[in-house]
């Protein structure tokens, strides 16, 4: 690929270095937000990047601090911290409209980023949102009361990881921060088009979360696509094809 698409690093004011890849092109810029413990090397992120390159579209991939190629301690990560990193990289590369594409936790992140961007620059900066098994408010519905008690005591919860050999940790700081950023119980003041893709066989994020999100969004242009046999990752060939057709339909294929 041309050197402009190779990994670069944005230095935050406190010295954090955020790995990212930016592809210049026509807008709105596609900004892919990975899920929890995921990164920009994932199949869905790469598929969106390749689609953008083939269609002359602007695209931005990034790794949150402590994830992928971005240095730092994963245990320091919170939604607020990662949101601010996304906004900084977007500010550095995307002068115009953006479409946020969020996978799992990235679906919560896309809402937080869209709200922040709209508040700062006006709602017209956010051209659309695409959620892939979006998981807003997972700190609330995703843990038992016993696990929440561990977080309140400052502890870490480890859960079985079906995608790798090591258990998945969730740290108290991330949980507490997330509890202050929950969105589903009030109207979410976003008016852009929103497309939500969710597998009904998702063992991690119930598809009802997407239905709750659709109801909470103020926008009248919200569509939820349920994939009956779809799992959480939605990374099969047919799932990727659905994602790319959704991107083309929302962002406008050239």
N, C-alpha and C positions, 0 to 999 in steps of 0.2 A: 504494500500500500504506500501511497505518497507519505512523506515524512510528516505532513501536517496531521495525519491520523494516528501517529504513534503516541504512546503515553507521555503526557506532560504532567507537571506538578504545579499547583497553585499554592502559594504560601499564605496562610491565614495570619492575621495580626499577632496571634500568640505563637506562631512558628509551626503550627500544624501544616503538613504538606498533603494536599488532596490530589490523588492520581486521577487523571481524566483523559479522555480522547475526544477531540472535537473535529467534526467534519463540516466545513463551510458549505453553504448551499442556499437554496431558496427556503423561505420560511413557510409556515411557522416551524421553528426549530423543535425537533423531537428530543425530549430529555427523558432518558430511561433511568428509573430509580429502582435499584435492586431490593430484594427482600432481606430478611434478617439473616446475617452471616453469609450473604451472597455477595456477588461482585459483578463487575462489568464484563467479565469473561464468560458469563453464563450464556446458554444457548439462546434465550429469548432476547437478551440485550444485543448479542451479535447478529441475530436475525434482523432486528430493527435497524441496526447500523448498516448492514449489507443492503437492506431495502433502500435506505436513505441514499447510500452511495450510488445505487443503480438508478435512482430517480432524481439525482441532483438536489437532494434535500439536505438541509442543515440537521445535524444530529450531535447530541452530547451524551457521552457515557461517563460515569464516574464511580469511584469507590469511596465509601464513607471512611473516615479515619478509623484505623484499626482493622480494616477489612481489605481484602485483595492486595493491591499494590500500594495502598496508602499506609504509611507507617503509623504507629501509635498502639496503645493498649485497647483491645476490644472492650475490656471492662469499663473503660472511661466513656464509652459511647452512650448517648441518650438521643431521643428523638429531636429534642431542641438543638443539641450540638450538631447532629447530622443535617437537620434542616438548614441551619445557618451555613453549613459547608456547601450544600446544594445551591443555596441562593447566591453565595459568593462566586461559585464557578459559573452559574448562569449569568450573573452580572458581568463577568469577565469576557464572556463569549457571545451572549445572545442579546442583541440590542432590541430586537423586535419581539413578535409574539412567540409563545412557546406552547407546545402540547406536552403535558407531563404524562408519562406512561409508568405506572407503578405496579410492581409485582409484590403481592403479599404485604409485608410491612411497608414496602414501597408505595402501596395503595393508600396507606395512612399518610406517608410522607408527602405524596403528591397533593393531598388535600391541604396539609399544613403549609406547603410551599405555595400552592395556588392562593390560599387565603392571605399569606404574607405579601406575595407579589401584587395581588389585587389591591390590598390596603395601601401599599406604597406607591404603586404606579397607575392604578385603575384597573377595572375588570377586563378591559380590552387586551391587556397583556397576556391573559390566559385564553388561548384559542380553543382549548379542549382538554379533557382528561380521559385516560384509558386505564382502567383498573383490571388487573389480572389476579383473580382470587384475592381481592383487596381485604386487608385485615385491620381497619380502623378500630381503635379501642380494645385491642387484644389484651392489654394489661388488665382490663375489667372482666371480659367474658372468657379469657383464655386460661385462667388459673383458678384453682380451688381455693377455698377459704384457708385451708392449711398452708398452701403455698404462699398466699398473700401474707399470712402471719410470719413466714420466714423473711419475706421482703421487708416487712415493717420492723423486724429485728435487725435489719441490715445484712441479711444473708443472701446467698445465691442459690437459685433453684436449678437443678440439673434434670433434664428430661431425656428420655430415649430419643436418639437421632436415627430416623429410618433412612437418612441419606448419607450417613457416614459412620465410622466406628466409634467416634468420640461422642459422649453425651452433649446435648445442647445446653449451654449455660444461659440463664437470664439473671442479671445482676440487679440489686436493689435500686441502684441509681436510675437505671432505665425504667424500671417499673414505676417508681415514684414520679418521674418526669412524665411518663405516659398517662398516669392517672390525672395529671393536671391539664392534659391536652385532649381529653375525650370529646368526641364530636357528635355521636349518634343520637343523643337524647335531646338535642336542640336543633333548630333549623341551621343548616350550613349555608351561609350567604354566598353561594357561587351560582352564576347564571350561565356558564358556558355549556356547550354540549358535553355529555358524559357518556361513556360506553363502559360497561362492566361485564367482564367475562368470568364465569365461575363454574367449576365442575361440581356436579351434584354428588360425586363420589369422593369429594375432598375430605380427607380425614383430619386435616389441621384447622381449616377455616370453614365453618358451616356456610353453605351457600345462602342461608338466610341473612347473613351479614350484608351481602350485596343488596338484598331486598330492603333491609333496614336503611342502608346507605342511600339507595334510590329514593326512599321516602323522605329522608332527612334533607336531601339536597333541595335548595330553592329552585334550581333550574327546572324548566319544564321539558327540556330536551335531554332526557335520561333514558337509556335503553339498557336492559339487563339481558344477557345471553347466557342461558344455562346449558351446560354440556352434560348430558345425562351420565355418561361413563367417564367424565373427565376427573382426573385426580387433582392434587394441589398444584403441582408444577405446571400442568398444561404445556408440556414440552414435546408432545408427540408431533409427528409431521402434520397431521390434520389440525392440531391445536395452533401450531405456528402459522399455518395457512390462514386460520381464522383471525389470529392476531394481526397479521399483515394486511388482510383485507379490511379489518377494522381501522388500522392506521391509515390506509389509503382512503377509506371512506370519510374519515374525520378530518385528516390533515389535507386531503385533496391530492390525488395522484397527478403527476405531471404527464 
